[in-house]
Amino acid sequence: MSVFQSVLVALDMLRLHKLRAFLTMFGVIIGVMAVTMTVMISNGFQTYMTNQFSKIGAKTITIVFDPGFRQRGQSVGNLDGLRYADVKMLRERCSSLDIISPSVMVPAEKVVFNDKTLDKPRVYGGNLDNLKLNAVEVEEGRLYTQEEIDGRANVGVIGTDVRDQLFGKEKAVGKLLTLSGVTVEVIGVAKKQTIFGDSNGKDIYIPFTSAQSKWIGGDKIAYIQATPKAGVKPEDAMDDIWKALMIKSQNRKVYRVDSAESILSVFNSLISSAGLLLSAIAALSLLVGGIGIMNIMLVSVTERTREIGLRKALGARRGTILLQFVVESATLSLVGGLIGMAIAYSFGSVVTVMTQQFKWPNEGGLATPFPVSAAAGAMMFSAFIGVVFGFYPALSASRLDPIVALRRE
Protein backbone atom coordinates (compact mmCIF):
# COMPACT_ATOMS: atom_id res chain seq x y z
CA MET A 1 0.00 0.00 0.00
CA SER A 2 1.39 3.38 -1.04
CA VAL A 3 1.34 6.53 1.07
CA PHE A 4 -1.40 7.94 -1.17
CA GLN A 5 -3.56 4.85 -0.69
CA SER A 6 -2.96 5.05 3.05
CA VAL A 7 -4.16 8.66 3.04
CA LEU A 8 -7.32 7.64 1.17
CA VAL A 9 -7.98 4.88 3.69
CA ALA A 10 -7.42 7.36 6.53
CA LEU A 11 -9.87 9.86 5.04
CA ASP A 12 -12.40 7.05 4.57
CA MET A 13 -12.04 6.16 8.27
CA LEU A 14 -12.67 9.82 9.16
CA ARG A 15 -15.83 9.78 7.07
CA LEU A 16 -17.10 6.61 8.73
CA HIS A 17 -16.46 7.89 12.28
CA LYS A 18 -17.10 11.64 12.01
CA LEU A 19 -17.96 12.44 15.63
CA ARG A 20 -15.20 10.30 17.08
CA ALA A 21 -12.69 11.77 14.67
CA PHE A 22 -13.75 15.33 15.52
CA LEU A 23 -13.49 14.71 19.26
CA THR A 24 -10.08 13.13 18.69
CA MET A 25 -8.89 16.13 16.66
CA PHE A 26 -10.32 18.69 19.09
CA GLY A 27 -7.07 19.19 21.01
CA VAL A 28 -5.13 19.66 17.76
CA ILE A 29 -7.78 22.06 16.43
CA ILE A 30 -7.58 24.19 19.58
CA GLY A 31 -3.78 24.13 19.57
CA VAL A 32 -3.30 25.15 15.94
CA MET A 33 -6.07 27.76 16.23
CA ALA A 34 -4.55 29.25 19.38
CA VAL A 35 -1.00 29.38 17.98
CA THR A 36 -2.15 30.92 14.70
CA MET A 37 -4.39 33.51 16.39
CA THR A 38 -1.62 34.48 18.80
CA VAL A 39 0.79 35.09 15.92
CA MET A 40 -1.91 36.99 13.99
CA ILE A 41 -2.65 39.35 16.86
CA SER A 42 1.05 39.78 17.67
CA ASN A 43 1.81 40.65 14.04
CA GLY A 44 -1.19 42.98 14.01
CA PHE A 45 0.11 44.95 16.98
CA GLN A 46 3.62 45.08 15.49
CA THR A 47 2.19 46.46 12.25
CA TYR A 48 0.15 48.98 14.23
CA MET A 49 3.20 50.15 16.19
CA THR A 50 5.28 50.46 13.01
CA ASN A 51 2.57 52.49 11.28
CA GLN A 52 2.19 54.81 14.27
CA PHE A 53 5.93 55.47 14.52
CA SER A 54 6.14 56.03 10.77
CA LYS A 55 3.85 59.05 11.22
CA ILE A 56 6.45 60.80 13.34
CA GLY A 57 9.48 59.37 11.56
CA ALA A 58 11.12 56.20 12.84
CA LYS A 59 14.59 57.78 12.59
CA THR A 60 13.72 60.88 14.63
CA ILE A 61 16.01 61.36 17.63
CA THR A 62 14.84 63.25 20.71
CA ILE A 63 17.18 64.97 23.19
CA VAL A 64 15.86 66.06 26.59
CA PHE A 65 17.42 67.44 29.76
CA ASP A 66 16.95 64.75 32.42
CA PRO A 67 19.20 65.19 35.48
CA GLY A 68 17.68 62.07 37.05
CA PHE A 69 20.18 60.00 35.04
CA ARG A 70 23.22 61.51 36.75
CA GLN A 71 25.24 59.54 39.29
CA ARG A 72 24.31 59.72 42.97
CA GLY A 73 25.75 62.81 44.59
CA GLN A 74 26.77 64.32 41.26
CA SER A 75 25.72 67.94 40.76
CA VAL A 76 24.35 69.40 37.54
CA GLY A 77 26.79 72.30 37.74
CA ASN A 78 25.54 75.37 35.94
CA LEU A 79 23.26 73.35 33.67
CA ASP A 80 19.57 74.05 34.11
CA GLY A 81 18.09 72.73 30.87
CA LEU A 82 18.40 72.89 27.11
CA ARG A 83 18.90 76.19 25.31
CA TYR A 84 18.99 77.28 21.70
CA ALA A 85 22.79 77.42 22.03
CA ASP A 86 22.69 73.61 22.37
CA VAL A 87 21.08 73.40 18.94
CA LYS A 88 23.92 75.46 17.50
CA MET A 89 26.49 73.32 19.34
CA LEU A 90 25.05 70.09 17.90
CA ARG A 91 25.07 71.58 14.40
CA GLU A 92 28.77 72.38 14.76
CA ARG A 93 29.93 69.14 16.39
CA CYS A 94 27.66 66.46 14.91
CA SER A 95 28.38 66.03 11.21
CA SER A 96 26.17 62.93 11.12
CA LEU A 97 22.98 64.96 11.70
CA ASP A 98 20.73 66.38 9.01
CA ILE A 99 17.84 68.17 10.77
CA ILE A 100 18.26 69.65 14.25
CA SER A 101 15.12 71.33 15.51
CA PRO A 102 14.29 73.08 18.81
CA SER A 103 10.92 72.61 20.51
CA VAL A 104 9.32 74.81 23.16
CA MET A 105 6.29 74.01 25.32
CA VAL A 106 4.06 76.92 26.37
CA PRO A 107 2.29 76.34 29.72
CA ALA A 108 -1.10 77.70 28.67
CA GLU A 109 -4.13 77.07 30.91
CA LYS A 110 -6.70 78.07 28.32
CA VAL A 111 -7.22 79.75 24.97
CA VAL A 112 -9.98 82.35 24.55
CA PHE A 113 -11.97 83.76 21.65
CA ASN A 114 -14.62 86.31 22.66
CA ASP A 115 -16.73 84.49 25.25
CA LYS A 116 -15.61 81.00 24.28
CA THR A 117 -12.73 79.13 25.92
CA LEU A 118 -10.86 75.86 25.54
CA ASP A 119 -9.05 74.55 28.61
CA LYS A 120 -5.52 73.16 28.61
CA PRO A 121 -4.51 73.38 24.95
CA ARG A 122 -1.11 71.98 24.06
CA VAL A 123 1.01 74.77 22.65
CA TYR A 124 4.17 73.85 20.76
CA GLY A 125 6.80 76.31 19.63
CA GLY A 126 9.02 75.17 16.77
CA ASN A 127 10.59 76.03 13.46
CA LEU A 128 9.91 74.81 9.93
CA ASP A 129 11.90 71.61 10.49
CA ASN A 130 9.84 70.94 13.59
CA LEU A 131 6.65 71.08 11.55
CA LYS A 132 8.21 68.71 9.02
CA LEU A 133 9.39 66.20 11.62
CA ASN A 134 5.97 66.08 13.24
CA ALA A 135 4.18 65.80 9.88
CA VAL A 136 2.04 68.91 10.49
CA GLU A 137 -0.10 69.73 7.46
CA VAL A 138 -2.93 72.23 7.08
CA GLU A 139 -6.43 71.70 5.78
CA GLU A 140 -7.13 75.47 5.91
CA GLY A 141 -4.77 78.43 5.62
CA ARG A 142 -0.99 77.96 5.81
CA LEU A 143 1.94 77.19 8.10
CA TYR A 144 4.11 79.94 9.57
CA THR A 145 7.13 81.10 7.55
CA GLN A 146 10.82 81.65 8.32
CA GLU A 147 10.22 85.41 8.20
CA GLU A 148 7.59 85.05 10.93
CA ILE A 149 9.99 82.95 13.01
CA ASP A 150 12.73 85.57 12.65
CA GLY A 151 10.27 88.37 13.41
CA ARG A 152 8.79 86.60 16.48
CA ALA A 153 5.32 86.99 14.98
CA ASN A 154 2.21 86.23 17.03
CA VAL A 155 0.79 83.69 14.61
CA GLY A 156 -0.38 80.14 15.11
CA VAL A 157 -1.75 77.00 13.47
CA ILE A 158 -4.57 75.47 15.51
CA GLY A 159 -5.95 71.93 15.71
CA THR A 160 -9.44 70.97 14.59
CA ASP A 161 -10.78 70.68 18.16
CA VAL A 162 -9.61 74.22 18.92
CA ARG A 163 -11.31 75.46 15.75
CA ASP A 164 -14.59 73.65 16.44
CA GLN A 165 -14.71 74.75 20.10
CA LEU A 166 -13.88 78.42 19.54
CA PHE A 167 -15.16 79.23 16.06
CA GLY A 168 -17.79 76.60 15.30
CA LYS A 169 -18.80 76.90 11.65
CA GLU A 170 -17.08 80.27 11.23
CA LYS A 171 -13.89 80.51 9.25
CA ALA A 172 -10.96 80.32 11.68
CA VAL A 173 -8.17 81.73 9.50
CA GLY A 174 -7.64 85.42 10.22
CA LYS A 175 -9.33 85.36 13.64
CA LEU A 176 -7.53 86.59 16.77
CA LEU A 177 -7.50 84.43 19.90
CA THR A 178 -5.98 85.07 23.31
CA LEU A 179 -3.42 82.67 24.69
CA SER A 180 -2.23 83.34 28.25
CA GLY A 181 -2.76 87.07 27.80
CA VAL A 182 -1.15 87.29 24.37
CA THR A 183 -3.13 87.81 21.17
CA VAL A 184 -2.37 85.28 18.42
CA GLU A 185 -3.58 85.38 14.83
CA VAL A 186 -4.83 82.10 13.41
CA ILE A 187 -3.10 81.50 10.07
CA GLY A 188 -4.02 77.84 9.56
CA VAL A 189 -5.89 74.76 10.79
CA ALA A 190 -3.85 71.55 11.05
CA LYS A 191 -5.12 68.30 9.57
CA LYS A 192 -6.19 65.93 12.28
CA GLN A 193 -3.88 63.01 12.91
CA THR A 194 -4.00 60.38 15.64
CA ILE A 195 -0.92 58.68 17.04
CA PHE A 196 -1.37 55.94 19.66
CA GLY A 197 -4.93 57.10 20.21
CA ASP A 198 -3.85 60.69 20.95
CA SER A 199 -4.96 63.30 18.42
CA ASN A 200 -3.51 66.72 17.67
CA GLY A 201 -6.97 68.35 17.80
CA LYS A 202 -6.13 70.49 20.86
CA ASP A 203 -2.65 71.44 19.63
CA ILE A 204 -1.52 74.95 18.70
CA TYR A 205 1.72 75.47 16.74
CA ILE A 206 3.56 78.77 16.96
CA PRO A 207 7.11 79.95 16.10
CA PHE A 208 9.53 78.96 18.89
CA THR A 209 11.00 82.46 18.93
CA SER A 210 7.55 83.88 19.70
CA ALA A 211 7.09 81.33 22.49
CA GLN A 212 10.46 82.25 24.01
CA SER A 213 9.96 86.02 23.88
CA LYS A 214 6.25 86.19 24.79
CA TRP A 215 5.75 83.34 27.29
CA ILE A 216 8.97 81.55 28.30
CA GLY A 217 11.59 84.26 28.48
CA GLY A 218 15.22 83.74 27.55
CA ASP A 219 16.30 81.06 25.07
CA LYS A 220 15.24 77.92 26.93
CA ILE A 221 13.77 75.04 24.94
CA ALA A 222 11.95 71.90 26.09
CA TYR A 223 13.64 69.34 23.85
CA ILE A 224 15.55 68.95 20.59
CA GLN A 225 14.58 66.72 17.68
CA ALA A 226 17.12 65.55 15.11
CA THR A 227 17.45 63.16 12.19
CA PRO A 228 20.58 61.46 10.82
CA LYS A 229 21.88 62.17 7.37
CA ALA A 230 21.16 59.72 4.55
CA GLY A 231 23.19 56.55 5.00
CA VAL A 232 23.88 57.19 8.70
CA LYS A 233 22.38 54.76 11.20
CA PRO A 234 20.31 56.34 13.99
CA GLU A 235 22.47 54.65 16.65
CA ASP A 236 25.64 56.18 15.14
CA ALA A 237 24.02 59.62 15.12
CA MET A 238 22.92 59.09 18.73
CA ASP A 239 26.52 58.26 19.68
CA ASP A 240 27.72 61.53 18.11
CA ILE A 241 25.04 63.49 19.99
CA TRP A 242 25.91 61.78 23.27
CA LYS A 243 29.62 62.51 22.88
CA ALA A 244 28.91 66.19 22.17
CA LEU A 245 26.60 66.46 25.17
CA MET A 246 29.11 64.73 27.48
CA ILE A 247 31.80 67.20 26.44
CA LYS A 248 29.46 70.08 27.21
CA SER A 249 28.31 68.68 30.56
CA GLN A 250 31.78 67.46 31.60
CA ASN A 251 30.60 63.84 31.61
CA ARG A 252 27.55 64.52 33.74
CA LYS A 253 24.70 62.24 32.66
CA VAL A 254 22.02 64.91 32.71
CA TYR A 255 20.66 64.28 29.20
CA ARG A 256 18.58 61.53 27.65
CA VAL A 257 18.89 60.65 23.96
CA ASP A 258 16.22 58.42 22.45
CA SER A 259 15.22 57.52 18.92
CA ALA A 260 11.79 56.49 17.70
CA GLU A 261 13.42 53.50 15.99
CA SER A 262 14.99 52.20 19.20
CA ILE A 263 11.72 52.64 21.09
CA LEU A 264 9.91 50.83 18.28
CA SER A 265 12.40 47.95 18.38
CA VAL A 266 11.86 47.61 22.14
CA PHE A 267 8.08 47.53 21.70
CA ASN A 268 8.32 45.01 18.86
CA SER A 269 10.71 42.88 20.87
CA LEU A 270 8.32 42.83 23.82
CA ILE A 271 5.36 42.00 21.57
CA SER A 272 7.33 39.24 19.83
CA SER A 273 8.48 37.76 23.14
CA ALA A 274 4.96 37.82 24.52
CA GLY A 275 3.66 36.25 21.30
CA LEU A 276 6.26 33.47 21.43
CA LEU A 277 5.48 32.76 25.08
CA LEU A 278 1.74 32.62 24.46
CA SER A 279 2.28 30.48 21.36
CA ALA A 280 4.39 28.05 23.37
CA ILE A 281 1.68 27.82 26.01
CA ALA A 282 -0.96 27.34 23.33
CA ALA A 283 1.17 24.62 21.71
CA LEU A 284 0.80 22.54 24.87
CA SER A 285 -2.73 21.75 23.76
CA LEU A 286 -1.16 20.08 20.70
CA LEU A 287 0.49 17.61 23.06
CA VAL A 288 -2.86 17.00 24.72
CA GLY A 289 -4.33 16.47 21.25
CA GLY A 290 -1.51 14.05 20.47
CA ILE A 291 -2.36 11.96 23.51
CA GLY A 292 -5.97 11.87 22.34
CA ILE A 293 -4.82 10.68 18.91
CA MET A 294 -2.70 7.94 20.48
CA ASN A 295 -5.66 6.82 22.56
CA ILE A 296 -8.06 6.61 19.60
CA MET A 297 -5.47 4.89 17.41
CA LEU A 298 -4.99 2.22 20.08
CA VAL A 299 -8.76 1.74 20.09
CA SER A 300 -8.70 1.60 16.29
CA VAL A 301 -6.02 -1.12 16.33
CA THR A 302 -8.13 -3.15 18.74
CA GLU A 303 -11.27 -2.70 16.63
CA ARG A 304 -9.47 -3.67 13.40
CA THR A 305 -7.47 -6.62 14.70
CA ARG A 306 -9.16 -9.10 12.36
CA GLU A 307 -8.59 -6.75 9.41
CA ILE A 308 -4.90 -6.54 10.28
CA GLY A 309 -4.67 -10.32 10.62
CA LEU A 310 -6.35 -10.83 7.26
CA ARG A 311 -4.04 -8.38 5.51
CA LYS A 312 -0.95 -9.98 7.02
CA ALA A 313 -2.23 -13.43 6.05
CA LEU A 314 -2.55 -12.18 2.47
CA GLY A 315 1.07 -11.09 2.46
CA ALA A 316 1.10 -7.56 3.90
CA ARG A 317 4.44 -6.79 5.54
CA ARG A 318 4.98 -5.24 8.94
CA GLY A 319 6.27 -2.06 7.29
CA THR A 320 3.07 -1.74 5.26
CA ILE A 321 0.85 -2.07 8.36
CA LEU A 322 3.09 0.36 10.25
CA LEU A 323 2.91 2.89 7.39
CA GLN A 324 -0.87 2.65 7.16
CA PHE A 325 -1.52 3.43 10.80
CA VAL A 326 1.17 6.14 10.99
CA VAL A 327 -0.34 7.84 7.93
CA GLU A 328 -3.83 7.53 9.42
CA SER A 329 -2.62 9.17 12.62
CA ALA A 330 -0.80 11.94 10.74
CA THR A 331 -3.82 12.53 8.51
CA LEU A 332 -6.08 12.78 11.55
CA SER A 333 -3.78 15.41 13.07
CA LEU A 334 -3.27 17.23 9.76
CA VAL A 335 -7.00 17.56 9.14
CA GLY A 336 -7.38 18.91 12.67
CA GLY A 337 -4.64 21.45 11.91
CA LEU A 338 -6.42 22.58 8.74
CA ILE A 339 -9.67 23.07 10.65
CA GLY A 340 -7.79 25.06 13.31
CA MET A 341 -6.24 27.27 10.61
CA ALA A 342 -9.64 27.91 9.05
CA ILE A 343 -11.13 28.90 12.42
CA ALA A 344 -8.16 31.19 13.15
CA TYR A 345 -8.49 32.86 9.74
CA SER A 346 -12.21 33.46 10.34
CA PHE A 347 -11.52 34.81 13.83
CA GLY A 348 -8.84 37.18 12.47
CA SER A 349 -11.26 38.50 9.86
CA VAL A 350 -13.89 39.11 12.57
CA VAL A 351 -11.32 40.92 14.76
CA THR A 352 -10.31 43.18 11.86
CA VAL A 353 -13.92 44.06 11.01
CA MET A 354 -14.95 44.62 14.64
CA THR A 355 -11.95 46.84 15.45
CA GLN A 356 -12.67 48.88 12.33
CA GLN A 357 -16.27 49.31 13.47
CA PHE A 358 -15.22 50.45 16.95
CA LYS A 359 -12.19 52.37 15.57
CA TRP A 360 -9.78 50.66 17.99
CA PRO A 361 -6.89 51.19 18.48
CA ASN A 362 -7.27 53.79 15.72
CA GLU A 363 -9.67 54.60 12.91
CA GLY A 364 -8.26 51.86 10.68
CA GLY A 365 -8.82 49.18 13.30
CA LEU A 366 -6.34 46.42 14.09
CA ALA A 367 -5.23 44.59 10.96
CA THR A 368 -4.61 40.87 11.60
CA PRO A 369 -2.91 39.50 8.47
CA PHE A 370 -3.02 35.73 8.23
CA PRO A 371 0.47 34.37 9.08
CA VAL A 372 0.86 31.73 6.36
CA SER A 373 4.31 30.61 7.52
CA ALA A 374 3.30 30.36 11.19
CA ALA A 375 0.05 28.57 10.32
CA ALA A 376 1.88 26.14 8.04
CA GLY A 377 4.45 25.55 10.76
CA ALA A 378 1.73 24.85 13.32
CA MET A 379 0.01 22.49 10.89
CA MET A 380 3.25 20.62 10.17
CA PHE A 381 3.89 20.40 13.88
CA SER A 382 0.44 18.97 14.38
CA ALA A 383 1.18 16.36 11.68
CA PHE A 384 4.46 15.60 13.45
CA ILE A 385 2.54 15.18 16.70
CA GLY A 386 0.25 12.74 14.89
CA VAL A 387 3.21 10.72 13.63
CA VAL A 388 4.93 10.66 17.03
CA PHE A 389 1.85 9.71 19.03
CA GLY A 390 0.56 7.39 16.32
CA PHE A 391 3.78 5.45 16.03
CA TYR A 392 3.23 3.24 19.09
CA PRO A 393 -0.30 2.15 18.06
CA ALA A 394 1.00 1.56 14.51
CA LEU A 395 3.92 -0.48 15.87
CA SER A 396 1.50 -2.52 17.98
CA ALA A 397 -0.62 -3.20 14.91
CA SER A 398 2.38 -4.25 12.80
CA ARG A 399 3.52 -6.73 15.48
CA LEU A 400 0.23 -8.62 15.66
CA ASP A 401 0.50 -12.32 14.83
CA PRO A 402 -1.83 -13.01 11.87
CA ILE A 403 -3.10 -16.32 13.34
CA VAL A 404 -3.90 -14.72 16.70
CA ALA A 405 -5.42 -11.68 14.99
CA LEU A 406 -7.72 -13.77 12.80
CA ARG A 407 -8.96 -15.68 15.82
CA ARG A 408 -9.80 -12.43 17.70
CA GLU A 409 -13.56 -11.89 18.04
Secondary structure, DSSP 4 states (H G I P E B T S, - for coil): --HHHHHHHHHHHHHHTHHHHHHHHHHHHHHHHHHHHHHHHHHHHHHHHHHHHHHH-TT-EEEEE-GGGSPTT---TT--SEEHHHHHHHHHH-TTEEEEEEEEEE--SEEEETTEEEES-EEEEE-HHHHHHTT--EEEE----HHHHHTT--EEEE-HHHHHHHHTTS--TT-EEEETTEEEEEEEEEPP-EETTEESTTEEEEEHHHHIIIII-TTEESEEEEEEPTT--HHHHHHHHHHHHHHHHTS---EEEEEHHHHHHHHHHHHHHHHHHHHHHHHHHHHHHHHHHHHHHHHHHHHTHHHHHHHHHTT--HHHHHHHHHHHHHHHHHHHHHHHHHHHHHHHHHHHHHHHHHT-SSTT-------HHHHHHHHHHHHHHHHHHHHHHHHHHHT--HHHHHH--
